Amino acid sequence: MAGPTTARRGAKKSPSGPPPSPPSGGRRFRLPRLRLRRPRRRSVIIIAVAAVLLGGFGAWALYGSDWLRLEEVHATGTEVLTPEEVVAAASAPMNAPLASVDTEAVRRRLLARLPRLKSVDVTRSWPHTLGLEVTERTPELLLQTNGKFVEVDGEGVRFATVSRAPKGVPLLEMTVSDSPSLHRFGTGRLLRAAVTVARDLPAVVRKDMRTVRMRSYDSITLELAGDRTVMWGSREQGAEKAKVLAGLMKAARDARHFDISVPSAPAVSGS
């Protein structure tokens, strides 16, 4: 018979005291806390303010300061005109901010005031200069009127009147007032036809040309040095006619009259 001591030994003792510790070697894990970065508002504000200040300073430097104002105007490319004439006609706003100068307005003003100019290129040269690069028209023929000479360029544009004929430029005589060509083609187109003929001539002939006579669109005659004449006809087939004429003048050096109005059937006469 078990005694009290045996009964106590078999009974389970109720837990008392602190809870048991975790198994040997066990670890507790904690999730890291996520920290959200706030926008760097201060840096953004500083950059924005700096950009505004820089832009304001740049605008002031261009338009409000004395650093970048127009002080000089230079013209290049002149032949008959002088650089001073071009600069004066440009009427550039001196001492104005260089950035504010309307270069297109300057270009239009020059072309309107100086018809001799064919093209104008206006450029800013920082910090104080405006450049005017011009190209003048070249006379191909001259129209004589009232004792003076009107220069006609390769486009048929009458661009200047001079008191003395430029050396080496042929005279154009137009007697088309009674010709149907005047009403059909107009003066401008007839001028361009005459200029085209002059430009189509071979160099060896052009240097001897004195006068271009136009009676109609289809009747153009050239008068050369040494009392020689060339019946050219219309301006059509100009390159072929020029080639034929050069060959005829080389083959018949003593000839005085050449008819190449029909280049496939040329004629030569006189000696």
Wavefront OBJ file of the C-alpha trace (Angstrom):
o trace
v 0.000 0.000 0.000
v 1.534 3.168 -1.212
v 1.964 5.781 1.278
v 1.630 9.465 0.983
v 5.160 9.818 -0.182
v 4.626 7.589 -3.183
v 1.462 9.490 -4.216
v 3.245 12.786 -4.231
v 5.999 11.437 -6.356
v 3.608 10.341 -9.074
v 1.556 13.522 -9.123
v 2.347 16.215 -11.720
v 3.376 19.406 -10.293
v 1.420 22.381 -11.509
v 3.665 24.959 -13.215
v 4.653 27.859 -11.141
v 7.012 30.727 -11.654
v 7.995 32.347 -14.951
v 7.151 30.726 -18.348
v 9.748 28.448 -19.805
v 12.478 29.894 -21.905
v 12.555 29.159 -25.665
v 14.538 26.186 -26.799
v 18.256 26.485 -26.699
v 19.538 28.270 -29.847
v 16.178 29.868 -30.786
v 16.124 33.514 -32.103
v 13.456 36.135 -32.370
v 13.095 37.976 -35.737
v 11.766 41.487 -36.073
v 10.538 42.979 -39.394
v 12.489 46.093 -40.379
v 10.576 49.337 -40.287
v 10.174 51.019 -43.690
v 10.952 54.692 -43.639
v 9.384 56.758 -46.475
v 11.680 59.493 -47.694
v 10.001 62.802 -48.061
v 10.687 64.862 -51.211
v 13.600 67.141 -50.844
v 11.455 70.201 -51.089
v 14.118 72.519 -49.903
v 16.545 71.510 -52.685
v 13.829 71.822 -55.337
v 12.905 75.279 -54.132
v 16.533 76.377 -54.117
v 17.047 75.136 -57.694
v 13.856 76.851 -58.896
v 14.815 80.143 -57.288
v 18.313 79.919 -58.792
v 16.854 79.272 -62.265
v 14.540 82.273 -61.985
v 17.375 84.501 -60.841
v 19.666 83.260 -63.587
v 16.985 83.786 -66.241
v 16.269 87.259 -64.940
v 19.948 88.127 -64.987
v 20.285 86.816 -68.536
v 17.329 88.886 -69.742
v 18.721 91.961 -68.049
v 22.154 91.371 -69.568
v 20.653 91.049 -73.067
v 18.178 93.893 -72.946
v 18.814 96.126 -69.958
v 22.546 96.350 -69.518
v 25.124 98.302 -71.520
v 27.220 95.206 -72.130
v 25.531 93.877 -75.300
v 24.438 96.956 -77.227
v 24.927 97.718 -80.925
v 28.000 99.890 -81.388
v 29.363 98.949 -84.840
v 27.939 97.979 -88.254
v 30.226 96.454 -90.890
v 29.410 95.853 -94.586
v 31.290 93.390 -96.819
v 30.943 92.166 -100.410
v 30.517 95.557 -102.098
v 31.868 96.225 -105.589
v 30.231 99.330 -107.033
v 28.620 100.502 -103.822
v 30.760 101.524 -100.863
v 30.500 99.953 -97.408
v 29.503 103.365 -96.057
v 26.528 103.540 -98.440
v 25.324 100.123 -97.321
v 25.693 100.937 -93.631
v 23.835 104.231 -94.056
v 20.965 102.567 -95.954
v 20.650 99.874 -93.281
v 19.660 102.472 -90.635
v 20.479 100.028 -87.848
v 19.336 101.217 -84.378
v 22.654 102.140 -82.807
v 23.021 101.699 -79.028
v 19.953 99.448 -78.954
v 20.281 95.997 -77.359
v 21.903 93.789 -79.996
v 19.425 91.015 -79.251
v 16.497 93.293 -80.101
v 17.737 94.309 -83.568
v 15.288 93.044 -86.208
v 17.725 91.566 -88.738
v 14.964 90.720 -91.213
v 13.744 94.318 -91.191
v 17.301 95.508 -91.853
v 17.590 93.099 -94.782
v 14.298 94.246 -96.342
v 15.248 97.890 -95.886
v 18.539 97.423 -97.721
v 16.957 95.603 -100.662
v 14.296 98.313 -100.971
v 16.697 101.256 -100.750
v 19.545 99.796 -102.821
v 18.158 97.975 -105.910
v 21.714 97.136 -106.921
v 21.806 94.582 -104.128
v 20.779 91.086 -105.143
v 20.963 89.538 -101.664
v 21.785 90.578 -98.097
v 22.758 88.459 -95.092
v 22.478 90.204 -91.706
v 24.203 88.597 -88.717
v 24.864 89.532 -85.097
v 28.472 89.391 -83.942
v 28.536 89.532 -80.151
v 28.960 91.591 -78.149
v 28.534 94.853 -80.129
v 28.554 94.339 -83.931
v 26.084 93.841 -86.776
v 27.450 92.325 -90.008
v 26.004 93.054 -93.461
v 27.203 90.642 -96.150
v 25.888 91.799 -99.530
v 25.916 90.513 -103.101
v 25.521 93.058 -105.888
v 23.747 92.505 -109.182
v 25.976 92.222 -112.243
v 24.934 94.006 -115.455
v 24.592 91.765 -118.492
v 23.169 94.391 -120.894
v 22.584 98.144 -120.989
v 19.544 100.104 -122.113
v 20.358 103.638 -123.255
v 17.815 106.327 -122.415
v 18.120 110.123 -122.201
v 21.887 109.982 -122.446
v 22.200 107.557 -119.533
v 22.443 103.790 -119.209
v 20.108 101.438 -117.388
v 21.822 98.287 -116.153
v 19.993 94.987 -116.698
v 21.102 91.879 -114.801
v 20.914 88.188 -115.695
v 17.318 87.966 -114.450
v 16.160 90.818 -116.657
v 15.938 93.214 -113.692
v 16.663 96.884 -114.415
v 18.404 97.795 -111.211
v 20.447 100.981 -111.702
v 20.908 104.011 -113.948
v 24.451 105.260 -114.539
v 25.868 108.154 -116.522
v 28.754 106.144 -117.946
v 28.491 102.717 -119.582
v 30.391 100.023 -117.650
v 33.267 98.639 -119.671
v 32.589 95.378 -121.497
v 28.794 95.412 -121.102
v 26.920 95.261 -124.451
v 24.150 97.663 -125.397
v 20.607 96.373 -125.890
v 18.472 98.051 -128.552
v 14.817 97.053 -128.467
v 12.593 98.067 -131.383
v 9.545 96.050 -130.465
v 6.967 98.799 -130.024
v 5.161 97.756 -133.220
v 5.818 94.051 -132.801
v 3.102 91.606 -131.704
v 5.763 90.145 -129.401
v 5.428 93.103 -127.055
v 1.750 92.402 -126.453
v 2.227 88.653 -126.353
v 5.263 88.414 -124.092
v 5.571 91.798 -122.376
v 8.695 93.884 -121.836
v 9.957 91.808 -118.916
v 9.978 88.530 -120.800
v 11.606 90.135 -123.854
v 14.344 91.536 -121.631
v 14.966 88.111 -120.129
v 15.132 86.593 -123.616
v 17.787 89.099 -124.701
v 19.794 88.531 -121.523
v 19.619 84.764 -122.014
v 21.102 85.124 -125.493
v 23.949 87.269 -124.172
v 24.713 84.726 -121.472
v 24.617 81.785 -123.871
v 27.380 83.214 -126.040
v 30.791 81.535 -125.886
v 33.421 83.657 -124.148
v 35.389 84.195 -127.359
v 32.306 85.824 -128.936
v 31.037 87.668 -125.910
v 34.201 89.699 -125.500
v 33.639 91.109 -129.027
v 29.905 91.767 -128.705
v 28.880 95.400 -128.924
v 25.095 95.447 -129.393
v 22.112 93.131 -129.089
v 19.253 94.198 -131.377
v 15.807 92.825 -130.670
v 13.015 93.386 -133.185
v 10.782 90.635 -131.821
v 10.981 87.546 -129.668
v 12.080 85.517 -132.711
v 14.366 88.136 -134.236
v 17.524 88.851 -132.238
v 20.696 90.023 -133.981
v 24.156 90.460 -132.478
v 26.636 93.084 -133.653
v 30.265 92.217 -133.010
v 33.516 94.110 -133.327
v 34.926 94.232 -136.870
v 31.529 94.877 -138.518
v 30.399 91.309 -137.980
v 26.791 90.332 -137.378
v 25.106 87.200 -136.106
v 21.464 86.383 -136.866
v 20.537 84.521 -133.677
v 16.776 84.236 -134.035
v 14.929 83.407 -130.802
v 16.526 82.452 -127.534
v 15.568 78.800 -128.016
v 18.362 76.200 -128.476
v 20.847 78.697 -127.085
v 23.543 76.182 -126.106
v 23.437 74.491 -129.519
v 23.561 77.838 -131.342
v 26.559 78.956 -129.283
v 28.430 75.776 -130.162
v 27.640 76.118 -133.877
v 28.673 79.798 -133.898
v 32.019 79.074 -132.258
v 32.724 76.403 -134.876
v 31.734 78.670 -137.792
v 33.871 81.564 -136.587
v 36.841 79.251 -136.262
v 36.345 77.713 -139.700
v 35.501 80.961 -141.546
v 37.690 83.562 -139.907
v 37.111 86.179 -142.636
v 33.322 85.865 -142.663
v 31.246 88.872 -141.675
v 27.706 87.504 -141.442
v 26.572 84.407 -139.598
v 23.051 83.011 -139.573
v 22.452 80.404 -136.876
v 18.743 81.037 -136.326
v 18.322 77.405 -137.426
v 21.389 75.747 -135.864
v 20.983 72.583 -137.938
v 21.309 74.654 -141.158
v 23.710 77.566 -140.443
v 24.879 79.998 -143.116
v 27.979 82.171 -143.527
v 28.572 85.050 -145.950
v 30.875 88.015 -146.561
v 34.614 88.220 -146.420
l 1 2 3 4 5 6 7 8 9 10 11 12 13 14 15 16 17 18 19 20 21 22 23 24 25 26 27 28 29 30 31 32 33 34 35 36 37 38 39 40 41 42 43 44 45 46 47 48 49 50 51 52 53 54 55 56 57 58 59 60 61 62 63 64 65 66 67 68 69 70 71 72 73 74 75 76 77 78 79 80 81 82 83 84 85 86 87 88 89 90 91 92 93 94 95 96 97 98 99 100 101 102 103 104 105 106 107 108 109 110 111 112 113 114 115 116 117 118 119 120 121 122 123 124 125 126 127 128 129 130 131 132 133 134 135 136 137 138 139 140 141 142 143 144 145 146 147 148 149 150 151 152 153 154 155 156 157 158 159 160 161 162 163 164 165 166 167 168 169 170 171 172 173 174 175 176 177 178 179 180 181 182 183 184 185 186 187 188 189 190 191 192 193 194 195 196 197 198 199 200 201 202 203 204 205 206 207 208 209 210 211 212 213 214 215 216 217 218 219 220 221 222 223 224 225 226 227 228 229 230 231 232 233 234 235 236 237 238 239 240 241 242 243 244 245 246 247 248 249 250 251 252 253 254 255 256 257 258 259 260 261 262 263 264 265 266 267 268 269 270 271
